[in-house]
Amino acid sequence: MKLALLSITGAAALSGVTTTTDWTAARTALRQRDVGAVVVEGAAAPADAWRGAMEGDACAAVDVSCEACDCAVAAVQSAFAPLWGAADADGAAAAQIVDLARCYDRCLADKSDGGRVRVRATVTRGRATAPCPKLHTDFVALRGLVALEGPGTVVAPEVNLAVSNLMPAWMVARMDRAEGPATVSPARDAFLLVKGESWGFGHAAAAHRSPAATDARRVLLAFDRLCDVE
């Protein structure tokens, strides 16, 4: 596999995917045209609220532009209470989600939607853990994905879907099934930032897909600019 070297302190890059433990380095990496995805390792340890979370999904629209305001935490608590099975939802878990939303928004820089972020939580089991089995790109600027439980999203940084219509069907299918060194699957506690089609001209949108279906539970958080999904 080809190496893509970036002069970013605290970050390492491998063929279009940069791995780091530093959010500032992640933001810098996203400015590189040949970087389609960034993995921030150790960003999200699962909170206790998710251990007994029920299957289903919930969305919360938060404004992280004000760090002193508790409204964002309250919005997450209210939206995710049904998943957590509690009328008085876990404040620590909600605060962690807001912190992650704020880190995600900072990575957007001037592409931010004024601090407005949509957070979607999905708890699934069985075949539902693989809702998007084929490689695809998203029609958003930047999507953030965190697998708090179960396998992470699979990224195929060397696949250019813009030319897939010129390839034979068998070749596209083979790319979709790729599990070799051309794919990257972040660890459970990592935050994956995936560039979408509207990030910017000349930047590579990262091809990715759901992991293989598993009988185990999967808890996934997805972060988007509110303007991309409302």
Accessible surface in RSA format (square Angstrom, percent):
REM  Atomic radii and reference values for relative SASA: ProtOr
REM  Chains: A
REM  Algorithm: Lee & Richards
REM  Probe-radius: 1.40
REM  Slices: 20
REM RES _ NUM      All-atoms   Total-Side   Main-Chain    Non-polar    All polar
REM                ABS   REL    ABS   REL    ABS   REL    ABS   REL    ABS   REL
RES MET A   1   100.83  52.2  19.32  12.8  81.51 194.1  30.13  25.6  70.70  93.7
RES LYS A   2   165.11  80.5 156.67  96.1   8.44  20.1 106.76  96.1  58.35  62.2
RES LEU A   3   122.35  68.1  92.80  66.4  29.55  74.3  93.19  65.4  29.16  78.5
RES ALA A   4    23.29  21.4  17.23  26.6   6.06  13.8  23.27  32.8   0.02   0.0
RES LEU A   5   153.78  85.6 123.77  88.5  30.01  75.4 124.83  87.7  28.94  77.9
RES LEU A   6    37.98  21.2  14.80  10.6  23.17  58.3  18.12  12.7  19.86  53.4
RES SER A   7   125.78 106.3  82.64 110.3  43.13  99.4  61.54 131.0  64.24  90.0
RES ILE A   8    21.26  12.1   8.37   6.2  12.89  31.1  12.04   8.7   9.22  25.0
RES THR A   9   132.61  94.3 112.67 114.2  19.94  47.5  84.02 112.9  48.59  73.5
RES GLY A  10    55.04  67.9   0.00   N/A  55.04  67.9  37.78 103.7  17.26  38.7
RES ALA A  11    23.34  21.5   0.78   1.2  22.56  51.3   3.09   4.4  20.25  53.6
RES ALA A  12    70.76  65.1  61.21  94.5   9.55  21.7  68.52  96.5   2.24   5.9
RES ALA A  13    15.65  14.4   0.60   0.9  15.05  34.2   1.65   2.3  14.00  37.1
RES LEU A  14    73.59  41.0  72.83  52.1   0.76   1.9  72.83  51.1   0.76   2.1
RES SER A  15    12.71  10.7   2.84   3.8   9.87  22.7  12.11  25.8   0.60   0.8
RES GLY A  16    11.53  14.2   0.00   N/A  11.53  14.2   8.93  24.5   2.60   5.8
RES VAL A  17     4.13   2.7   2.80   2.5   1.33   3.2   2.80   2.4   1.33   3.6
RES THR A  18     0.26   0.2   0.26   0.3   0.00   0.0   0.26   0.3   0.00   0.0
RES THR A  19    42.76  30.4  39.95  40.5   2.81   6.7  22.96  30.8  19.80  29.9
RES THR A  20     3.99   2.8   0.00   0.0   3.99   9.5   3.99   5.4   0.00   0.0
RES THR A  21   100.32  71.4  76.93  78.0  23.39  55.7  48.63  65.3  51.70  78.1
RES ASP A  22    62.13  43.5  59.63  59.3   2.50   5.9  19.27  45.3  42.87  42.8
RES TRP A  23    57.61  23.1  54.11  26.2   3.50   8.2  43.05  23.0  14.56  23.6
RES THR A  24    98.25  69.9  93.70  95.0   4.55  10.8  62.76  84.3  35.49  53.7
RES ALA A  25     4.33   4.0   1.14   1.8   3.18   7.2   4.25   6.0   0.07   0.2
RES ALA A  26     0.00   0.0   0.00   0.0   0.00   0.0   0.00   0.0   0.00   0.0
RES ARG A  27    87.28  36.6  86.27  44.0   1.01   2.4  15.08  20.6  72.20  43.8
RES THR A  28    44.22  31.5  44.22  44.8   0.00   0.0  29.01  39.0  15.21  23.0
RES ALA A  29     0.00   0.0   0.00   0.0   0.00   0.0   0.00   0.0   0.00   0.0
RES LEU A  30     0.72   0.4   0.72   0.5   0.00   0.0   0.72   0.5   0.00   0.0
RES ARG A  31   146.79  61.6 127.00  64.7  19.79  47.1  55.42  75.7  91.37  55.4
RES GLN A  32    63.93  35.8  61.85  45.2   2.09   5.0   2.59   5.5  61.35  46.5
RES ARG A  33   138.46  58.1 130.79  66.7   7.67  18.3  54.66  74.7  83.79  50.8
RES ASP A  34    82.35  57.7  69.04  68.7  13.30  31.5  44.86 105.6  37.49  37.4
RES VAL A  35     1.62   1.1   1.62   1.5   0.00   0.0   1.62   1.4   0.00   0.0
RES GLY A  36     5.76   7.1   0.00   N/A   5.76   7.1   4.83  13.3   0.93   2.1
RES ALA A  37     0.08   0.1   0.00   0.0   0.08   0.2   0.00   0.0   0.08   0.2
RES VAL A  38     0.00   0.0   0.00   0.0   0.00   0.0   0.00   0.0   0.00   0.0
RES VAL A  39     5.93   3.9   5.93   5.4   0.00   0.0   5.93   5.2   0.00   0.0
RES VAL A  40     0.92   0.6   0.92   0.8   0.00   0.0   0.92   0.8   0.00   0.0
RES GLU A  41    84.77  48.7  79.24  59.9   5.53  13.2  17.28  33.4  67.48  55.1
RES GLY A  42    55.67  68.7   0.00   N/A  55.67  68.7  21.93  60.2  33.74  75.6
RES ALA A  43    26.74  24.6   0.01   0.0  26.73  60.8   8.52  12.0  18.21  48.3
RES ALA A  44     0.13   0.1   0.00   0.0   0.13   0.3   0.13   0.2   0.00   0.0
RES ALA A  45    68.89  63.3  62.18  96.0   6.71  15.3  62.44  87.9   6.46  17.1
RES PRO A  46    51.30  37.4  31.13  28.4  20.17  73.3  31.13  25.7  20.17 125.3
RES ALA A  47    19.86  18.3  10.85  16.7   9.00  20.5  19.07  26.9   0.78   2.1
RES ASP A  48    92.78  65.0  80.82  80.4  11.96  28.3  23.33  54.9  69.45  69.3
RES ALA A  49    16.15  14.8   1.20   1.8  14.95  34.0  12.15  17.1   3.99  10.6
RES TRP A  50     3.88   1.6   3.88   1.9   0.00   0.0   3.82   2.0   0.06   0.1
RES ARG A  51   190.71  80.1 165.15  84.2  25.56  60.9  64.77  88.5 125.94  76.3
RES GLY A  52    63.68  78.5   0.00   N/A  63.68  78.5  40.76 111.9  22.92  51.3
RES ALA A  53     7.12   6.6   0.00   0.0   7.12  16.2   0.00   0.0   7.12  18.9
RES MET A  54    99.90  51.7  94.12  62.3   5.78  13.8  60.31  51.3  39.59  52.5
RES GLU A  55   105.74  60.7  78.34  59.3  27.39  65.2  30.03  58.1  75.71  61.8
RES GLY A  56    31.61  39.0   0.00   N/A  31.61  39.0  30.25  83.0   1.36   3.1
RES ASP A  57    80.77  56.6  55.66  55.4  25.10  59.4   0.28   0.7  80.48  80.3
RES ALA A  58    14.62  13.4   7.81  12.1   6.81  15.5  14.62  20.6   0.00   0.0
RES CYS A  59    60.97  46.1  39.75  44.3  21.22  49.9  22.50  57.0  38.46  41.5
RES ALA A  60     5.20   4.8   0.23   0.4   4.96  11.3   5.20   7.3   0.00   0.0
RES ALA A  61    59.96  55.1  36.73  56.7  23.23  52.8  37.25  52.5  22.71  60.2
RES VAL A  62     6.00   3.9   0.18   0.2   5.82  14.0   4.65   4.0   1.35   3.7
RES ASP A  63    77.31  54.2  65.90  65.6  11.42  27.0  29.78  70.1  47.53  47.4
RES VAL A  64     5.65   3.7   0.78   0.7   4.87  11.7   0.78   0.7   4.87  13.2
RES SER A  65    76.85  64.9  39.37  52.5  37.47  86.3  33.74  71.8  43.11  60.4
RES CYS A  66    62.54  47.3  56.38  62.9   6.16  14.5  30.38  77.0  32.16  34.7
RES GLU A  67   117.90  67.7  88.35  66.8  29.55  70.4  31.80  61.5  86.10  70.3
RES ALA A  68    98.04  90.1  62.06  95.8  35.98  81.9  72.99 102.8  25.05  66.4
RES CYS A  69    50.18  38.0  35.52  39.6  14.66  34.4  17.18  43.5  33.00  35.6
RES ASP A  70   113.32  79.4 107.57 107.1   5.76  13.6  32.83  77.3  80.50  80.3
RES CYS A  71    89.96  68.0  81.36  90.7   8.60  20.2  32.17  81.5  57.79  62.3
RES ALA A  72     5.65   5.2   2.40   3.7   3.25   7.4   4.55   6.4   1.10   2.9
RES VAL A  73    35.87  23.6  35.87  32.5   0.00   0.0  35.87  31.2   0.00   0.0
RES ALA A  74    54.38  50.0  48.83  75.4   5.55  12.6  50.19  70.7   4.19  11.1
RES ALA A  75    35.89  33.0  24.01  37.1  11.87  27.0  33.03  46.5   2.85   7.6
RES VAL A  76     0.11   0.1   0.11   0.1   0.00   0.0   0.11   0.1   0.00   0.0
RES GLN A  77    46.62  26.1  45.66  33.4   0.96   2.3  10.43  22.2  36.19  27.4
RES SER A  78    84.55  71.4  63.58  84.8  20.97  48.3  34.89  74.3  49.66  69.6
RES ALA A  79    26.89  24.7  10.21  15.8  16.68  37.9  21.43  30.2   5.45  14.4
RES PHE A  80     0.00   0.0   0.00   0.0   0.00   0.0   0.00   0.0   0.00   0.0
RES ALA A  81    13.13  12.1  12.30  19.0   0.83   1.9  12.53  17.6   0.60   1.6
RES PRO A  82    90.14  65.7  75.35  68.7  14.79  53.8  86.74  71.6   3.40  21.1
RES LEU A  83     8.73   4.9   8.48   6.1   0.25   0.6   8.73   6.1   0.00   0.0
RES TRP A  84    23.63   9.5   3.60   1.7  20.03  47.0   3.83   2.0  19.79  32.1
RES GLY A  85    53.12  65.5   0.00   N/A  53.12  65.5  20.89  57.3  32.23  72.2
RES ALA A  86    43.25  39.8  30.96  47.8  12.28  27.9  39.87  56.2   3.37   8.9
RES ALA A  87   114.01 104.8  68.59 105.8  45.42 103.3  79.52 112.0  34.49  91.4
RES ASP A  88   128.86  90.3 108.61 108.1  20.25  47.9  41.28  97.2  87.57  87.3
RES ALA A  89     5.82   5.3   0.30   0.5   5.52  12.6   0.30   0.4   5.51  14.6
RES ASP A  90    48.44  33.9  36.13  36.0  12.31  29.1  17.35  40.8  31.08  31.0
RES GLY A  91    32.60  40.2   0.00   N/A  32.60  40.2  21.46  58.9  11.13  24.9
RES ALA A  92    78.03  71.7  58.74  90.6  19.30  43.9  66.81  94.1  11.22  29.7
RES ALA A  93     0.09   0.1   0.00   0.0   0.09   0.2   0.04   0.1   0.05   0.1
RES ALA A  94     0.00   0.0   0.00   0.0   0.00   0.0   0.00   0.0   0.00   0.0
RES ALA A  95    37.92  34.9  37.16  57.3   0.76   1.7  37.49  52.8   0.43   1.1
RES GLN A  96    40.74  22.8  36.89  27.0   3.85   9.2  23.77  50.6  16.97  12.9
RES ILE A  97     0.30   0.2   0.30   0.2   0.00   0.0   0.30   0.2   0.00   0.0
RES VAL A  98     5.68   3.7   5.56   5.0   0.12   0.3   5.68   4.9   0.00   0.0
RES ASP A  99    79.49  55.7  77.45  77.1   2.05   4.8  23.59  55.5  55.91  55.8
RES LEU A 100     7.39   4.1   7.38   5.3   0.01   0.0   7.39   5.2   0.00   0.0
RES ALA A 101     0.09   0.1   0.09   0.1   0.00   0.0   0.09   0.1   0.00   0.0
RES ARG A 102    29.55  12.4  29.53  15.1   0.03   0.1  12.00  16.4  17.56  10.6
RES CYS A 103    25.48  19.3  24.12  26.9   1.36   3.2   0.81   2.1  24.66  26.6
RES TYR A 104     0.00   0.0   0.00   0.0   0.00   0.0   0.00   0.0   0.00   0.0
RES ASP A 105    19.11  13.4  17.96  17.9   1.15   2.7   0.14   0.3  18.97  18.9
RES ARG A 106   116.55  48.9 110.98  56.6   5.57  13.3  51.24  70.0  65.32  39.6
RES CYS A 107     3.80   2.9   1.43   1.6   2.37   5.6   0.00   0.0   3.80   4.1
RES LEU A 108     1.05   0.6   0.25   0.2   0.81   2.0   0.25   0.2   0.81   2.2
RES ALA A 109    37.20  34.2  20.33  31.4  16.87  38.4  29.84  42.0   7.36  19.5
RES ASP A 110   138.58  97.1  97.99  97.5  40.59  96.0  53.27 125.4  85.31  85.1
RES LYS A 111    63.23  30.8  56.95  34.9   6.28  15.0  27.97  25.2  35.26  37.6
RES SER A 112    36.02  30.4  16.30  21.8  19.72  45.4  14.45  30.8  21.56  30.2
RES ASP A 113    27.98  19.6  20.87  20.8   7.11  16.8   5.73  13.5  22.25  22.2
RES GLY A 114    58.88  72.6   0.00   N/A  58.88  72.6  44.23 121.4  14.65  32.8
RES GLY A 115     2.88   3.6   0.00   N/A   2.88   3.6   1.38   3.8   1.50   3.4
RES ARG A 116    86.21  36.2  85.92  43.8   0.29   0.7  36.78  50.3  49.43  30.0
RES VAL A 117     0.00   0.0   0.00   0.0   0.00   0.0   0.00   0.0   0.00   0.0
RES ARG A 118    47.09  19.8  47.09  24.0   0.00   0.0   8.91  12.2  38.18  23.1
RES VAL A 119     0.02   0.0   0.02   0.0   0.00   0.0   0.02   0.0   0.00   0.0
RES ARG A 120    95.28  40.0  94.78  48.3   0.51   1.2   9.82  13.4  85.46  51.8
RES ALA A 121     0.00   0.0   0.00   0.0   0.00   0.0   0.00   0.0   0.00   0.0
RES THR A 122    33.11  23.5  32.69  33.1   0.41   1.0  24.79  33.3   8.31  12.6
RES VAL A 123     0.89   0.6   0.00   0.0   0.89   2.2   0.00   0.0   0.89   2.4
RES THR A 124    22.67  16.1  22.27  22.6   0.40   0.9  18.49  24.8   4.18   6.3
RES ARG A 125   113.57  47.7 102.35  52.2  11.22  26.7  37.96  51.9  75.61  45.8
RES GLY A 126    17.71  21.8   0.00   N/A  17.71  21.8  17.71  48.6   0.00   0.0
RES ARG A 127   215.43  90.5 201.85 102.9  13.58  32.3  77.63 106.1 137.80  83.5
RES ALA A 128    55.94  51.4  38.69  59.7  17.25  39.2  50.32  70.9   5.62  14.9
RES THR A 129     0.47   0.3   0.00   0.0   0.47   1.1   0.47   0.6   0.00   0.0
RES ALA A 130    17.13  15.7   8.20  12.7   8.92  20.3   8.20  11.6   8.92  23.6
RES PRO A 131    92.15  67.2  57.75  52.6  34.40 125.0  68.31  56.4  23.84 148.2
RES CYS A 132    56.86  43.0  51.73  57.7   5.13  12.1  10.03  25.4  46.83  50.5
RES PRO A 133    84.16  61.3  74.13  67.6  10.03  36.5  75.66  62.5   8.51  52.9
RES LYS A 134   142.94  69.7 140.69  86.3   2.26   5.4  82.91  74.6  60.03  63.9
RES LEU A 135    14.61   8.1   1.24   0.9  13.36  33.6   1.24   0.9  13.36  36.0
RES HIS A 136    51.44  28.1  49.09  34.1   2.35   6.0  42.71  44.0   8.72  10.2
RES THR A 137    25.39  18.1  13.85  14.0  11.54  27.5   4.60   6.2  20.79  31.4
RES ASP A 138    12.76   8.9   9.64   9.6   3.12   7.4   4.94  11.6   7.82   7.8
RES PHE A 139   172.17  86.1 148.77  92.1  23.40  60.9 149.42  90.6  22.75  65.1
RES VAL A 140     6.68   4.4   6.64   6.0   0.04   0.1   6.68   5.8   0.00   0.0
RES ALA A 141     0.39   0.4   0.39   0.6   0.00   0.0   0.39   0.5   0.00   0.0
RES LEU A 142     0.00   0.0   0.00   0.0   0.00   0.0   0.00   0.0   0.00   0.0
RES ARG A 143    49.26  20.7  49.26  25.1   0.00   0.0   7.26   9.9  41.99  25.4
RES GLY A 144     0.00   0.0   0.00   N/A   0.00   0.0   0.00   0.0   0.00   0.0
RES LEU A 145    15.82   8.8  13.48   9.6   2.34   5.9  13.67   9.6   2.14   5.8
RES VAL A 146     0.28   0.2   0.00   0.0   0.28   0.7   0.28   0.2   0.00   0.0
RES ALA A 147     5.81   5.3   1.76   2.7   4.05   9.2   1.76   2.5   4.05  10.7
RES LEU A 148     1.19   0.7   0.30   0.2   0.89   2.2   0.30   0.2   0.89   2.4
RES GLU A 149    52.89  30.4  52.89  40.0   0.00   0.0  20.84  40.3  32.05  26.2
RES GLY A 150    22.87  28.2   0.00   N/A  22.87  28.2  13.98  38.4   8.89  19.9
RES PRO A 151    52.44  38.2  39.97  36.4  12.47  45.3  51.65  42.6   0.79   4.9
RES GLY A 152     6.33   7.8   0.00   N/A   6.33   7.8   3.16   8.7   3.16   7.1
RES THR A 153     9.83   7.0   6.75   6.8   3.09   7.4   3.13   4.2   6.70  10.1
RES VAL A 154     9.18   6.0   9.18   8.3   0.00   0.0   9.18   8.0   0.00   0.0
RES VAL A 155     0.40   0.3   0.40   0.4   0.00   0.0   0.40   0.3   0.00   0.0
RES ALA A 156     0.31   0.3   0.25   0.4   0.06   0.1   0.25   0.4   0.06   0.2
RES PRO A 157    30.27  22.1   1.93   1.8  28.34 103.0   5.73   4.7  24.54 152.5
RES GLU A 158    83.94  48.2  48.44  36.7  35.50  84.5  31.47  60.9  52.47  42.8
RES VAL A 159    21.67  14.3  10.95   9.9  10.72  25.8  13.96  12.1   7.71  20.9
RES ASN A 160    85.07  58.7  77.19  74.6   7.88  19.0  30.86  74.3  54.21  52.4
RES LEU A 161    39.57  22.0  26.19  18.7  13.38  33.6  26.44  18.6  13.14  35.3
RES ALA A 162    86.01  79.1  49.37  76.2  36.64  83.4  62.40  87.9  23.62  62.6
RES VAL A 163    53.57  35.3  53.45  48.4   0.13   0.3  53.49  46.5   0.08   0.2
RES SER A 164    27.21  23.0  23.60  31.5   3.60   8.3   2.90   6.2  24.31  34.1
RES ASN A 165   124.86  86.1  87.85  84.9  37.01  89.1  48.25 116.1  76.60  74.0
RES LEU A 166   143.49  79.9 109.55  78.4  33.94  85.3 114.90  80.7  28.58  76.9
RES MET A 167    57.69  29.9  41.75  27.6  15.93  37.9  43.54  37.0  14.15  18.8
RES PRO A 168    65.04  47.4  52.21  47.6  12.83  46.6  64.33  53.1   0.70   4.4
RES ALA A 169    87.63  80.6  69.48 107.2  18.15  41.3  75.74 106.7  11.90  31.5
RES TRP A 170   153.67  61.7 142.68  69.1  10.98  25.8 133.76  71.3  19.91  32.3
RES MET A 171    67.29  34.8  67.22  44.5   0.07   0.2  50.80  43.2  16.50  21.9
RES VAL A 172    37.90  24.9  37.90  34.3   0.00   0.0  37.90  32.9   0.00   0.0
RES ALA A 173    37.97  34.9  33.72  52.0   4.26   9.7  37.35  52.6   0.62   1.6
RES ARG A 174   161.48  67.8 158.79  80.9   2.68   6.4  40.34  55.1 121.13  73.4
RES MET A 175    30.78  15.9  26.90  17.8   3.88   9.2  20.41  17.4  10.37  13.7
RES ASP A 176    20.31  14.2  16.95  16.9   3.36   8.0   8.30  19.5  12.01  12.0
RES ARG A 177   164.26  69.0 147.72  75.3  16.54  39.4  75.05 102.6  89.21  54.1
RES ALA A 178    25.77  23.7  16.50  25.5   9.28  21.1  25.61  36.1   0.16   0.4
RES GLU A 179   118.09  67.8  89.32  67.6  28.77  68.5  54.16 104.8  63.93  52.2
RES GLY A 180    38.55  47.5   0.00   N/A  38.55  47.5  30.08  82.5   8.47  19.0
RES PRO A 181   116.81  85.1  98.81  90.1  18.00  65.4 111.60  92.1   5.21  32.4
RES ALA A 182    28.92  26.6  28.76  44.4   0.16   0.4  28.85  40.6   0.07   0.2
RES THR A 183    23.27  16.5   8.82   8.9  14.44  34.4   1.02   1.4  22.25  33.6
RES VAL A 184    36.97  24.3  32.66  29.6   4.32  10.4  36.97  32.1   0.00   0.0
RES SER A 185    65.15  55.1  36.17  48.3  28.98  66.8  27.93  59.5  37.22  52.1
RES PRO A 186    15.10  11.0   4.71   4.3  10.39  37.8  10.55   8.7   4.55  28.3
RES ALA A 187    66.31  61.0  47.66  73.6  18.65  42.4  58.94  83.0   7.37  19.5
RES ARG A 188   128.47  53.9 120.73  61.5   7.74  18.4  27.95  38.2 100.52  60.9
RES ASP A 189    54.25  38.0  53.88  53.6   0.37   0.9  12.71  29.9  41.54  41.4
RES ALA A 190     2.30   2.1   0.27   0.4   2.03   4.6   0.27   0.4   2.03   5.4
RES PHE A 191     0.00   0.0   0.00   0.0   0.00   0.0   0.00   0.0   0.00   0.0
RES LEU A 192     3.02   1.7   3.02   2.2   0.00   0.0   3.02   2.1   0.00   0.0
RES LEU A 193     0.00   0.0   0.00   0.0   0.00   0.0   0.00   0.0   0.00   0.0
RES VAL A 194     0.85   0.6   0.38   0.3   0.47   1.1   0.38   0.3   0.47   1.3
RES LYS A 195     0.51   0.2   0.38   0.2   0.13   0.3   0.38   0.3   0.13   0.1
RES GLY A 196     3.42   4.2   0.00   N/A   3.42   4.2   0.21   0.6   3.21   7.2
RES GLU A 197    86.57  49.7  59.44  45.0  27.13  64.6  14.12  27.3  72.45  59.2
RES SER A 198    64.03  54.1  39.17  52.3  24.86  57.3  47.43 101.0  16.59  23.2
RES TRP A 199    14.17   5.7  12.12   5.9   2.05   4.8   9.90   5.3   4.26   6.9
RES GLY A 200    29.03  35.8   0.00   N/A  29.03  35.8  23.44  64.3   5.58  12.5
RES PHE A 201   197.59  98.9 173.88 107.7  23.71  61.7 182.47 110.6  15.13  43.3
RES GLY A 202    47.74  58.9   0.00   N/A  47.74  58.9  25.24  69.3  22.50  50.4
RES HIS A 203    43.80  23.9  23.31  16.2  20.50  52.4   5.91   6.1  37.89  44.1
RES ALA A 204    52.86  48.6  42.42  65.5  10.44  23.7  52.42  73.8   0.44   1.2
RES ALA A 205    24.93  22.9   6.77  10.4  18.17  41.3   6.91   9.7  18.03  47.8
RES ALA A 206     5.55   5.1   1.37   2.1   4.18   9.5   5.52   7.8   0.03   0.1
RES ALA A 207     1.21   1.1   0.42   0.6   0.79   1.8   0.42   0.6   0.79   2.1
RES HIS A 208     6.36   3.5   6.36   4.4   0.00   0.0   3.97   4.1   2.39   2.8
RES ARG A 209    13.90   5.8  13.23   6.7   0.67   1.6   2.49   3.4  11.41   6.9
RES SER A 210    10.59   8.9   7.27   9.7   3.32   7.6   1.69   3.6   8.89  12.5
RES PRO A 211     7.87   5.7   6.79   6.2   1.08   3.9   7.07   5.8   0.80   5.0
RES ALA A 212    72.03  66.2  57.07  88.1  14.95  34.0  65.41  92.1   6.61  17.5
RES ALA A 213    57.96  53.3  30.14  46.5  27.83  63.3  30.32  42.7  27.65  73.2
RES THR A 214    37.09  26.4  28.73  29.1   8.36  19.9  20.41  27.4  16.68  25.2
RES ASP A 215   124.09  86.9 113.54 113.0  10.54  24.9  37.81  89.0  86.27  86.0
RES ALA A 216    54.46  50.1  45.80  70.7   8.67  19.7  52.50  73.9   1.97   5.2
RES ARG A 217    26.00  10.9  22.31  11.4   3.69   8.8  15.04  20.6  10.97   6.6
RES ARG A 218     6.50   2.7   6.33   3.2   0.18   0.4   0.97   1.3   5.53   3.4
RES VAL A 219     0.00   0.0   0.00   0.0   0.00   0.0   0.00   0.0   0.00   0.0
RES LEU A 220    30.93  17.2  30.15  21.6   0.79   2.0  30.15  21.2   0.79   2.1
RES LEU A 221     0.00   0.0   0.00   0.0   0.00   0.0   0.00   0.0   0.00   0.0
RES ALA A 222    14.58  13.4  14.58  22.5   0.00   0.0  14.58  20.5   0.00   0.0
RES PHE A 223     0.00   0.0   0.00   0.0   0.00   0.0   0.00   0.0   0.00   0.0
RES ASP A 224     0.42   0.3   0.42   0.4   0.00   0.0   0.00   0.0   0.42   0.4
RES ARG A 225    39.36  16.5  39.36  20.1   0.00   0.0   0.00   0.0  39.36  23.9
RES LEU A 226    25.07  14.0  25.07  17.9   0.00   0.0  25.07  17.6   0.00   0.0
RES CYS A 227    57.16  43.2  33.87  37.8  23.28  54.7  20.42  51.7  36.74  39.6
RES ASP A 228    40.74  28.5  12.39  12.3  28.35  67.0   4.08   9.6  36.66  36.6
RES VAL A 229    45.70  30.1  12.92  11.7  32.78  79.0  19.95  17.3  25.75  69.8
RES GLU A 230   138.72  79.6  68.96  52.2  69.77 166.1  67.05 129.7  71.67  58.5
END  Absolute sums over single chains surface
CHAIN  1 A    10873.5       8225.3       2648.2       5969.2       4904.3
END  Absolute sums over all chains
TOTAL         10873.5       8225.3       2648.2       5969.2       4904.3
